[in-house]
Amino acid sequence: IEGKKTPGQGVVATFLVQNGTLRPGDIVLCGSFYGKLKAMINDRGEKVAEALPATPVEVLGLQGVPSAGEEFFVVKDEKKAKTLAALKQDHGRKNKMAGNQRITLEDFHSLVIGGDIKELKIILKGDVQGSVEALQHSLEELATEEVKLSMIHSAVGNINESDVMLAVVSNAVIIGFHVKFEPVAQELAKSESVDVHVYDVIYEAIADVRASMEGLLEPELKEVFQGRAQVKEIFSASK
């Protein structure tokens, strides 16, 4: 139900038993943490020797603070509990890393080939409206039926914090033309791994986006005969 860490008791978790009986000394796995229960305390602050179904108790002995809503299980073998906890921690790290992975112009090729993505999303900022419209039109012409290009947002002005946050939620690349990258936005982009490119020449921006899209369509496989051979005779060898 709840988890916390106190100076005097260490990790304290509130459990609600659903099945079976929980006792001090049990080895418990809760989320990515495990531990041998040192003590159990009821709602009146008294230590108890067991907790039956539908009984809430505070438990001491876990190695880390579990999240509210996690299920807990009693495991007979402490070694098994440790292994399961390590696997869950590793799985959590991988999910976190996957969640932080952002699209970049450089890795767009591999993502398309791998079938993970078929669309390049762009946030465009420019110094004047004319430049924004011209660049947007040129970039949108690069799209094909197989690989799409979506302009999530385009506006006049420097690249700011809002642009970076929009890139985070939409997994987009930010392209700027004759604009500055505000310091706060720059720090946020770095922490969130958002890909940002600022150009002074419009054709360089178009060339970079084209380079990330050309040749990225799924290959059309063809069999080309280089020649034909006919077996005329077979000679056997003893060795």
CYANA upper distance limits for C-alpha pairs under 8 A (distance plus 0.5 A):
  1 ILE  CA     13 ALA  CA      8.06
  1 ILE  CA     14 THR  CA      5.87
  1 ILE  CA     15 PHE  CA      6.29
  1 ILE  CA     16 LEU  CA      7.31
  1 ILE  CA     68 ALA  CA      5.66
  1 ILE  CA     69 GLY  CA      6.38
  1 ILE  CA     70 GLU  CA      8.34
  2 GLU  CA     13 ALA  CA      6.23
  2 GLU  CA     14 THR  CA      5.61
  2 GLU  CA     15 PHE  CA      8.01
  2 GLU  CA     66 PRO  CA      8.36
  2 GLU  CA     67 SER  CA      7.54
  2 GLU  CA     68 ALA  CA      5.41
  2 GLU  CA     69 GLY  CA      8.21
  3 GLY  CA     11 VAL  CA      7.90
  3 GLY  CA     12 VAL  CA      6.37
  3 GLY  CA     13 ALA  CA      4.79
  3 GLY  CA     14 THR  CA      6.78
  3 GLY  CA     65 VAL  CA      6.02
  3 GLY  CA     66 PRO  CA      6.28
  3 GLY  CA     67 SER  CA      6.90
  3 GLY  CA     68 ALA  CA      6.98
  4 LYS  CA     11 VAL  CA      6.39
  4 LYS  CA     12 VAL  CA      5.86
  4 LYS  CA     13 ALA  CA      6.85
  4 LYS  CA     65 VAL  CA      6.48
  5 LYS  CA      9 GLN  CA      7.92
  5 LYS  CA     10 GLY  CA      5.60
  5 LYS  CA     11 VAL  CA      4.87
  5 LYS  CA     12 VAL  CA      6.35
  5 LYS  CA     65 VAL  CA      7.34
  6 THR  CA     10 GLY  CA      5.45
  6 THR  CA     11 VAL  CA      7.01
  6 THR  CA     12 VAL  CA      7.80
  9 GLN  CA     60 LEU  CA      7.80
 10 GLY  CA     60 LEU  CA      8.03
 11 VAL  CA     60 LEU  CA      6.71
 11 VAL  CA     61 GLY  CA      7.28
 11 VAL  CA     62 LEU  CA      6.66
 11 VAL  CA     63 GLN  CA      7.53
 11 VAL  CA     64 GLY  CA      6.83
 11 VAL  CA     65 VAL  CA      6.43
 12 VAL  CA     58 GLU  CA      6.90
 12 VAL  CA     59 VAL  CA      6.27
 12 VAL  CA     60 LEU  CA      5.71
 12 VAL  CA     61 GLY  CA      8.10
 12 VAL  CA     62 LEU  CA      8.05
 12 VAL  CA     65 VAL  CA      7.85
 13 ALA  CA     58 GLU  CA      6.01
 13 ALA  CA     59 VAL  CA      5.91
 13 ALA  CA     60 LEU  CA      7.36
 13 ALA  CA     62 LEU  CA      8.40
 13 ALA  CA     65 VAL  CA      7.61
 13 ALA  CA     66 PRO  CA      7.78
 14 THR  CA     56 PRO  CA      7.30
 14 THR  CA     57 VAL  CA      6.08
 14 THR  CA     58 GLU  CA      4.78
 14 THR  CA     59 VAL  CA      6.75
 15 PHE  CA     56 PRO  CA      6.03
 15 PHE  CA     57 VAL  CA      5.90
 15 PHE  CA     58 GLU  CA      6.68
 15 PHE  CA     59 VAL  CA      7.61
 15 PHE  CA     72 PHE  CA      8.49
 16 LEU  CA     53 PRO  CA      8.17
 16 LEU  CA     54 ALA  CA      6.72
 16 LEU  CA     55 THR  CA      6.17
 16 LEU  CA     56 PRO  CA      4.79
 16 LEU  CA     57 VAL  CA      7.03
 17 VAL  CA     21 THR  CA      7.90
 17 VAL  CA     22 LEU  CA      7.70
 17 VAL  CA     51 ALA  CA      7.42
 17 VAL  CA     52 LEU  CA      6.95
 17 VAL  CA     53 PRO  CA      5.33
 17 VAL  CA     54 ALA  CA      5.95
 17 VAL  CA     55 THR  CA      6.07
 17 VAL  CA     56 PRO  CA      6.91
 18 GLN  CA     52 LEU  CA      8.46
 18 GLN  CA     53 PRO  CA      5.25
 18 GLN  CA     54 ALA  CA      6.21
 18 GLN  CA     55 THR  CA      8.41
 19 ASN  CA     52 LEU  CA      8.19
 19 ASN  CA     53 PRO  CA      5.89
 20 GLY  CA     52 LEU  CA      7.02
 20 GLY  CA     53 PRO  CA      6.77
 21 THR  CA     50 GLU  CA      6.99
 21 THR  CA     51 ALA  CA      6.06
 21 THR  CA     52 LEU  CA      5.31
 21 THR  CA     53 PRO  CA      7.21
 22 LEU  CA     26 ASP  CA      7.57
 22 LEU  CA     50 GLU  CA      6.00
 22 LEU  CA     51 ALA  CA      5.53
 22 LEU  CA     52 LEU  CA      7.18
 22 LEU  CA     74 VAL  CA      8.45
 23 ARG  CA     37 LEU  CA      8.18
 23 ARG  CA     40 MET  CA      8.11
 23 ARG  CA     49 ALA  CA      6.43
 23 ARG  CA     50 GLU  CA      5.07
 23 ARG  CA     51 ALA  CA      7.03
 24 PRO  CA     36 LYS  CA      8.26
 24 PRO  CA     37 LEU  CA      5.54
 24 PRO  CA     38 LYS  CA      6.19
 24 PRO  CA     39 ALA  CA      5.89
 24 PRO  CA     40 MET  CA      6.93
 24 PRO  CA     49 ALA  CA      7.03
 24 PRO  CA     50 GLU  CA      7.68
 25 GLY  CA     36 LYS  CA      6.10
 25 GLY  CA     37 LEU  CA      5.47
 25 GLY  CA     38 LYS  CA      6.64
 25 GLY  CA     39 ALA  CA      8.40
 26 ASP  CA     36 LYS  CA      6.15
 26 ASP  CA     37 LEU  CA      6.13
 26 ASP  CA     74 VAL  CA      6.93
 26 ASP  CA     75 VAL  CA      8.05
 26 ASP  CA     76 LYS  CA      8.20
 27 ILE  CA     34 TYR  CA      7.69
 27 ILE  CA     35 GLY  CA      6.15
 27 ILE  CA     36 LYS  CA      4.86
 27 ILE  CA     37 LEU  CA      6.88
 27 ILE  CA     74 VAL  CA      6.13
 27 ILE  CA     75 VAL  CA      5.95
 27 ILE  CA     76 LYS  CA      7.01
 27 ILE  CA     77 ASP  CA      7.86
 27 ILE  CA     78 GLU  CA      6.75
 27 ILE  CA     81 ALA  CA      7.99
 28 VAL  CA     34 TYR  CA      5.96
 28 VAL  CA     35 GLY  CA      6.09
 28 VAL  CA     36 LYS  CA      6.76
 28 VAL  CA     37 LEU  CA      7.65
 28 VAL  CA     62 LEU  CA      8.27
 28 VAL  CA     72 PHE  CA      7.10
 28 VAL  CA     73 PHE  CA      6.06
 28 VAL  CA     74 VAL  CA      4.99
 28 VAL  CA     75 VAL  CA      6.32
 28 VAL  CA     81 ALA  CA      7.87
 29 LEU  CA     33 PHE  CA      6.44
 29 LEU  CA     34 TYR  CA      4.80
 29 LEU  CA     35 GLY  CA      7.35
 29 LEU  CA     72 PHE  CA      6.03
 29 LEU  CA     73 PHE  CA      5.78
 29 LEU  CA     74 VAL  CA      6.84
 29 LEU  CA     75 VAL  CA      7.28
 29 LEU  CA     81 ALA  CA      6.52
 29 LEU  CA     84 LEU  CA      8.48
 29 LEU  CA     85 ALA  CA      7.55
 30 CYS  CA     34 TYR  CA      6.48
 30 CYS  CA     66 PRO  CA      6.99
 30 CYS  CA     70 GLU  CA      6.90
 30 CYS  CA     71 GLU  CA      6.46
 30 CYS  CA     72 PHE  CA      4.73
 30 CYS  CA     73 PHE  CA      7.01
 31 GLY  CA     66 PRO  CA      6.71
 31 GLY  CA     67 SER  CA      8.01
 31 GLY  CA     70 GLU  CA      6.26
 31 GLY  CA     71 GLU  CA      7.22
 31 GLY  CA     72 PHE  CA      7.46
 31 GLY  CA     85 ALA  CA      7.73
 31 GLY  CA     88 LYS  CA      7.68
 32 SER  CA     66 PRO  CA      7.92
 32 SER  CA     84 LEU  CA      8.17
 32 SER  CA     85 ALA  CA      5.03
 32 SER  CA     86 ALA  CA      7.41
 32 SER  CA     87 LEU  CA      8.38
 32 SER  CA     88 LYS  CA      5.61
 32 SER  CA     89 GLN  CA      5.87
 33 PHE  CA     62 LEU  CA      7.10
 33 PHE  CA     63 GLN  CA      6.53
 33 PHE  CA     64 GLY  CA      6.13
 33 PHE  CA     65 VAL  CA      8.00
 33 PHE  CA     66 PRO  CA      7.22
 33 PHE  CA     85 ALA  CA      5.99
 34 TYR  CA     62 LEU  CA      5.95
 34 TYR  CA     63 GLN  CA      6.53
 34 TYR  CA     64 GLY  CA      8.10
 34 TYR  CA     81 ALA  CA      6.79
 34 TYR  CA     82 LYS  CA      7.14
 34 TYR  CA     85 ALA  CA      6.94
 35 GLY  CA     61 GLY  CA      5.93
 35 GLY  CA     62 LEU  CA      4.77
 35 GLY  CA     63 GLN  CA      6.28
 35 GLY  CA     78 GLU  CA      8.44
 36 LYS  CA     61 GLY  CA      6.01
 36 LYS  CA     62 LEU  CA      7.22
 37 LEU  CA     59 VAL  CA      6.99
 37 LEU  CA     60 LEU  CA      6.17
 37 LEU  CA     61 GLY  CA      5.15
 37 LEU  CA     62 LEU  CA      7.48
 38 LYS  CA     59 VAL  CA      7.96
 38 LYS  CA     60 LEU  CA      5.96
 38 LYS  CA     61 GLY  CA      5.69
 39 ALA  CA     47 LYS  CA      7.39
 39 ALA  CA     48 VAL  CA      8.28
 39 ALA  CA     59 VAL  CA      6.34
 39 ALA  CA     60 LEU  CA      5.91
 39 ALA  CA     61 GLY  CA      7.88
 40 MET  CA     47 LYS  CA      6.06
 40 MET  CA     48 VAL  CA      6.19
 40 MET  CA     49 ALA  CA      7.70
 40 MET  CA     50 GLU  CA      8.26
 40 MET  CA     57 VAL  CA      6.62
 40 MET  CA     58 GLU  CA      6.05
 40 MET  CA     59 VAL  CA      5.10
 40 MET  CA     60 LEU  CA      7.10
 41 ILE  CA     45 GLY  CA      6.14
 41 ILE  CA     46 GLU  CA      5.75
 41 ILE  CA     47 LYS  CA      4.89
 41 ILE  CA     48 VAL  CA      6.33
 41 ILE  CA     57 VAL  CA      5.96
 41 ILE  CA     58 GLU  CA      5.51
 41 ILE  CA     59 VAL  CA      7.01
 42 ASN  CA     46 GLU  CA      6.00
 42 ASN  CA     47 LYS  CA      6.93
 42 ASN  CA     48 VAL  CA      7.10
 42 ASN  CA     56 PRO  CA      7.30
 42 ASN  CA     57 VAL  CA      5.31
 42 ASN  CA     58 GLU  CA      6.92
 43 ASP  CA     56 PRO  CA      7.78
 43 ASP  CA     57 VAL  CA      7.23
 51 ALA  CA     55 THR  CA      6.29
 51 ALA  CA     56 PRO  CA      8.02
 51 ALA  CA     57 VAL  CA      7.64
 66 PRO  CA     70 GLU  CA      7.42
 75 VAL  CA     80 LYS  CA      7.91
 75 VAL  CA     81 ALA  CA      6.68
 76 LYS  CA     80 LYS  CA      8.50
 77 ASP  CA     81 ALA  CA      6.91
 78 GLU  CA     82 LYS  CA      6.68
 79 LYS  CA     83 THR  CA      6.78
 80 LYS  CA     84 LEU  CA      6.67
 81 ALA  CA     85 ALA  CA      6.57
 82 LYS  CA     86 ALA  CA      6.69
 83 THR  CA     87 LEU  CA      6.76
 84 LEU  CA     88 LYS  CA      6.73
 85 ALA  CA     89 GLN  CA      6.67
 86 ALA  CA     90 ASP  CA      6.66
 87 LEU  CA     91 HIS  CA      6.62
 88 LYS  CA     92 GLY  CA      6.60
 89 GLN  CA     93 ARG  CA      6.76
 90 ASP  CA     94 LYS  CA      6.79
 91 HIS  CA     95 ASN  CA      6.73
 92 GLY  CA     96 LYS  CA      6.64
 93 ARG  CA     97 MET  CA      6.65
 94 LYS  CA     98 ALA  CA      6.55
 95 ASN  CA     99 GLY  CA      6.53
 96 LYS  CA    100 ASN  CA      6.85
 97 MET  CA    101 GLN  CA      6.85
100 ASN  CA    192 GLU  CA      7.37
100 ASN  CA    193 SER  CA      7.77
101 GLN  CA    193 SER  CA      7.73
102 ARG  CA    168 VAL  CA      8.21
102 ARG  CA    171 ASN  CA      6.46
102 ARG  CA    172 ALA  CA      8.27
102 ARG  CA    193 SER  CA      6.67
102 ARG  CA    194 VAL  CA      6.61
102 ARG  CA    195 ASP  CA      7.94
103 ILE  CA    107 ASP  CA      7.30
103 ILE  CA    108 PHE  CA      7.05
103 ILE  CA    171 ASN  CA      6.67
103 ILE  CA    172 ALA  CA      7.05
103 ILE  CA    173 VAL  CA      7.27
103 ILE  CA    194 VAL  CA      8.06
103 ILE  CA    195 ASP  CA      7.54
104 THR  CA    108 PHE  CA      6.47
104 THR  CA    173 VAL  CA      6.83
104 THR  CA    194 VAL  CA      8.17
104 THR  CA    195 ASP  CA      5.83
105 LEU  CA    109 HIS  CA      8.34
105 LEU  CA    173 VAL  CA      7.89
105 LEU  CA    195 ASP  CA      8.10
105 LEU  CA    208 ASP  CA      8.30
105 LEU  CA    209 VAL  CA      7.51
105 LEU  CA    212 SER  CA      6.25
106 GLU  CA    212 SER  CA      7.23
107 ASP  CA    111 LEU  CA      6.90
108 PHE  CA    112 VAL  CA      6.70
108 PHE  CA    120 LEU  CA      8.22
108 PHE  CA    212 SER  CA      6.79
108 PHE  CA    213 MET  CA      8.17
109 HIS  CA    113 ILE  CA      6.77
109 HIS  CA    212 SER  CA      6.63
109 HIS  CA    213 MET  CA      7.50
109 HIS  CA    216 LEU  CA      6.17
110 SER  CA    114 GLY  CA      6.47
111 LEU  CA    115 GLY  CA      6.70
111 LEU  CA    116 ASP  CA      5.70
111 LEU  CA    117 ILE  CA      6.13
112 VAL  CA    116 ASP  CA      6.49
112 VAL  CA    117 ILE  CA      5.64
112 VAL  CA    118 LYS  CA      6.30
112 VAL  CA    216 LEU  CA      6.87
112 VAL  CA    217 LEU  CA      7.86
112 VAL  CA    218 GLU  CA      8.31
113 ILE  CA    216 LEU  CA      7.12
113 ILE  CA    217 LEU  CA      7.89
113 ILE  CA    218 GLU  CA      6.88
118 LYS  CA    146 GLU  CA      7.45
118 LYS  CA    147 VAL  CA      5.57
118 LYS  CA    148 LYS  CA      6.82
119 GLU  CA    147 VAL  CA      6.08
119 GLU  CA    148 LYS  CA      5.03
119 GLU  CA    149 LEU  CA      6.08
119 GLU  CA    150 SER  CA      7.52
120 LEU  CA    147 VAL  CA      8.10
120 LEU  CA    148 LYS  CA      6.73
120 LEU  CA    149 LEU  CA      5.29
120 LEU  CA    150 SER  CA      6.70
120 LEU  CA    172 ALA  CA      7.67
120 LEU  CA    173 VAL  CA      8.33
121 LYS  CA    149 LEU  CA      6.40
121 LYS  CA    150 SER  CA      5.28
121 LYS  CA    151 MET  CA      6.47
121 LYS  CA    152 ILE  CA      6.74
121 LYS  CA    170 SER  CA      8.17
121 LYS  CA    171 ASN  CA      7.65
121 LYS  CA    172 ALA  CA      5.13
121 LYS  CA    173 VAL  CA      6.73
122 ILE  CA    149 LEU  CA      7.99
122 ILE  CA    150 SER  CA      6.73
122 ILE  CA    151 MET  CA      5.50
122 ILE  CA    152 ILE  CA      6.25
122 ILE  CA    153 HIS  CA      7.69
122 ILE  CA    172 ALA  CA      5.76
122 ILE  CA    173 VAL  CA      5.40
122 ILE  CA    174 ILE  CA      6.28
122 ILE  CA    175 ILE  CA      7.44
123 ILE  CA    151 MET  CA      6.64
123 ILE  CA    152 ILE  CA      6.01
123 ILE  CA    153 HIS  CA      5.35
123 ILE  CA    154 SER  CA      6.36
123 ILE  CA    163 ASP  CA      7.83
123 ILE  CA    167 ALA  CA      7.60
123 ILE  CA    172 ALA  CA      7.09
123 ILE  CA    173 VAL  CA      6.64
123 ILE  CA    174 ILE  CA      5.18
123 ILE  CA    175 ILE  CA      6.63
124 LEU  CA    132 VAL  CA      7.69
124 LEU  CA    136 GLN  CA      7.95
124 LEU  CA    151 MET  CA      7.92
124 LEU  CA    153 HIS  CA      6.68
124 LEU  CA    154 SER  CA      5.00
124 LEU  CA    155 ALA  CA      7.07
124 LEU  CA    174 ILE  CA      6.54
124 LEU  CA    175 ILE  CA      5.51
124 LEU  CA    176 GLY  CA      6.36
124 LEU  CA    177 PHE  CA      8.49
125 LYS  CA    132 VAL  CA      7.23
125 LYS  CA    154 SER  CA      6.19
125 LYS  CA    155 ALA  CA      5.67
125 LYS  CA    156 VAL  CA      6.06
125 LYS  CA    157 GLY  CA      6.66
125 LYS  CA    158 ASN  CA      7.21
125 LYS  CA    159 ILE  CA      7.03
125 LYS  CA    174 ILE  CA      8.29
125 LYS  CA    175 ILE  CA      6.89
125 LYS  CA    176 GLY  CA      5.23
125 LYS  CA    177 PHE  CA      6.82
125 LYS  CA    179 VAL  CA      7.72
126 GLY  CA    131 SER  CA      6.86
126 GLY  CA    132 VAL  CA      5.74
126 GLY  CA    155 ALA  CA      7.09
126 GLY  CA    156 VAL  CA      5.45
126 GLY  CA    157 GLY  CA      6.47
126 GLY  CA    158 ASN  CA      7.80
126 GLY  CA    176 GLY  CA      6.20
126 GLY  CA    177 PHE  CA      5.15
126 GLY  CA    178 HIS  CA      6.55
126 GLY  CA    179 VAL  CA      6.41
127 ASP  CA    131 SER  CA      7.59
127 ASP  CA    132 VAL  CA      8.07
127 ASP  CA    156 VAL  CA      6.04
127 ASP  CA    157 GLY  CA      6.23
127 ASP  CA    158 ASN  CA      8.01
127 ASP  CA    177 PHE  CA      7.05
127 ASP  CA    178 HIS  CA      6.02
127 ASP  CA    179 VAL  CA      6.15
128 VAL  CA    132 VAL  CA      6.97
128 VAL  CA    156 VAL  CA      6.25
128 VAL  CA    157 GLY  CA      8.29
129 GLN  CA    133 GLU  CA      6.66
129 GLN  CA    155 ALA  CA      7.86
129 GLN  CA    156 VAL  CA      6.48
130 GLY  CA    134 ALA  CA      6.65
131 SER  CA    135 LEU  CA      6.51
131 SER  CA    177 PHE  CA      8.32
132 VAL  CA    136 GLN  CA      6.42
132 VAL  CA    154 SER  CA      7.53
132 VAL  CA    155 ALA  CA      7.45
132 VAL  CA    156 VAL  CA      7.59
132 VAL  CA    177 PHE  CA      8.35
133 GLU  CA    137 HIS  CA      6.57
134 ALA  CA    138 SER  CA      6.76
135 LEU  CA    139 LEU  CA      6.57
135 LEU  CA    202 ILE  CA      7.30
135 LEU  CA    206 ILE  CA      8.15
136 GLN  CA    140 GLU  CA      6.60
136 GLN  CA    151 MET  CA      8.06
136 GLN  CA    154 SER  CA      8.33
137 HIS  CA    141 GLU  CA      6.91
138 SER  CA    142 LEU  CA      7.58
138 SER  CA    206 ILE  CA      7.56
139 LEU  CA    143 ALA  CA      8.09
139 LEU  CA    149 LEU  CA      8.31
139 LEU  CA    206 ILE  CA      6.72
139 LEU  CA    209 VAL  CA      7.96
140 GLU  CA    149 LEU  CA      6.70
140 GLU  CA    150 SER  CA      7.92
140 GLU  CA    151 MET  CA      8.16
142 LEU  CA    149 LEU  CA      7.91
142 LEU  CA    210 ARG  CA      7.07
142 LEU  CA    213 MET  CA      8.34
143 ALA  CA    147 VAL  CA      6.65
143 ALA  CA    148 LYS  CA      5.50
143 ALA  CA    149 LEU  CA      5.68
144 THR  CA    148 LYS  CA      6.31
144 THR  CA    149 LEU  CA      8.49
146 GLU  CA    217 LEU  CA      7.01
147 VAL  CA    213 MET  CA      7.98
147 VAL  CA    216 LEU  CA      8.39
147 VAL  CA    217 LEU  CA      7.32
152 ILE  CA    172 ALA  CA      8.23
157 GLY  CA    179 VAL  CA      7.15
158 ASN  CA    176 GLY  CA      8.36
158 ASN  CA    179 VAL  CA      5.54
158 ASN  CA    180 LYS  CA      5.55
158 ASN  CA    181 PHE  CA      6.56
158 ASN  CA    182 GLU  CA      7.30
159 ILE  CA    163 ASP  CA      6.73
159 ILE  CA    164 VAL  CA      8.24
159 ILE  CA    176 GLY  CA      7.58
159 ILE  CA    179 VAL  CA      7.55
159 ILE  CA    180 LYS  CA      6.83
159 ILE  CA    181 PHE  CA      5.50
159 ILE  CA    182 GLU  CA      6.59
159 ILE  CA    185 ALA  CA      7.55
160 ASN  CA    164 VAL  CA      7.20
160 ASN  CA    181 PHE  CA      7.34
160 ASN  CA    182 GLU  CA      6.14
160 ASN  CA    184 VAL  CA      8.03
160 ASN  CA    185 ALA  CA      5.63
161 GLU  CA    165 MET  CA      6.77
161 GLU  CA    182 GLU  CA      8.22
161 GLU  CA    184 VAL  CA      7.06
161 GLU  CA    185 ALA  CA      4.81
161 GLU  CA    188 LEU  CA      7.66
162 SER  CA    166 LEU  CA      6.63
162 SER  CA    185 ALA  CA      8.41
163 ASP  CA    167 ALA  CA      6.73
163 ASP  CA    174 ILE  CA      8.27
164 VAL  CA    168 VAL  CA      6.73
164 VAL  CA    174 ILE  CA      8.21
164 VAL  CA    185 ALA  CA      6.91
164 VAL  CA    188 LEU  CA      7.56
164 VAL  CA    189 ALA  CA      6.52
164 VAL  CA    194 VAL  CA      7.55
165 MET  CA    169 VAL  CA      6.95
166 LEU  CA    170 SER  CA      6.56
166 LEU  CA    172 ALA  CA      8.33
167 ALA  CA    171 ASN  CA      5.77
167 ALA  CA    172 ALA  CA      5.12
167 ALA  CA    173 VAL  CA      7.00
167 ALA  CA    174 ILE  CA      7.53
167 ALA  CA    194 VAL  CA      7.39
168 VAL  CA    172 ALA  CA      7.43
168 VAL  CA    192 GLU  CA      7.61
168 VAL  CA    194 VAL  CA      7.27
172 ALA  CA    194 VAL  CA      8.29
172 ALA  CA    195 ASP  CA      8.41
173 VAL  CA    194 VAL  CA      7.41
173 VAL  CA    195 ASP  CA      5.84
173 VAL  CA    196 VAL  CA      6.63
174 ILE  CA    194 VAL  CA      8.31
174 ILE  CA    195 ASP  CA      6.83
174 ILE  CA    196 VAL  CA      5.19
174 ILE  CA    197 HIS  CA      6.79
175 ILE  CA    196 VAL  CA      6.43
175 ILE  CA    197 HIS  CA      5.42
175 ILE  CA    198 VAL  CA      6.29
175 ILE  CA    199 TYR  CA      8.21
175 ILE  CA    205 ALA  CA      8.25
176 GLY  CA    180 LYS  CA      8.41
176 GLY  CA    196 VAL  CA      8.20
176 GLY  CA    197 HIS  CA      6.63
176 GLY  CA    198 VAL  CA      4.90
176 GLY  CA    199 TYR  CA      6.62
177 PHE  CA    198 VAL  CA      6.22
177 PHE  CA    199 TYR  CA      5.42
177 PHE  CA    200 ASP  CA      6.34
177 PHE  CA    201 VAL  CA      8.03
177 PHE  CA    202 ILE  CA      7.62
178 HIS  CA    198 VAL  CA      7.73
178 HIS  CA    199 TYR  CA      6.78
178 HIS  CA    200 ASP  CA      5.74
179 VAL  CA    198 VAL  CA      7.68
180 LYS  CA    198 VAL  CA      8.42
181 PHE  CA    185 ALA  CA      7.35
181 PHE  CA    186 GLN  CA      6.76
182 GLU  CA    186 GLN  CA      6.55
183 PRO  CA    187 GLU  CA      6.79
184 VAL  CA    188 LEU  CA      6.82
185 ALA  CA    189 ALA  CA      6.50
186 GLN  CA    190 LYS  CA      6.71
187 GLU  CA    191 SER  CA      6.77
188 LEU  CA    192 GLU  CA      6.55
189 ALA  CA    193 SER  CA      6.17
189 ALA  CA    194 VAL  CA      5.33
189 ALA  CA    195 ASP  CA      7.86
189 ALA  CA    196 VAL  CA      8.28
190 LYS  CA    194 VAL  CA      7.01
199 TYR  CA    204 GLU  CA      7.42
199 TYR  CA    205 ALA  CA      6.72
200 ASP  CA    204 GLU  CA      8.49
201 VAL  CA    205 ALA  CA      7.47
202 ILE  CA    206 ILE  CA      7.04
203 TYR  CA    207 ALA  CA      6.48
204 GLU  CA    208 ASP  CA      6.65
205 ALA  CA    209 VAL  CA      6.87
206 ILE  CA    210 ARG  CA      6.50
207 ALA  CA    211 ALA  CA      6.48
208 ASP  CA    212 SER  CA      6.88
209 VAL  CA    213 MET  CA      6.91
210 ARG  CA    214 GLU  CA      6.26
212 SER  CA    216 LEU  CA      7.94
213 MET  CA    217 LEU  CA      8.35
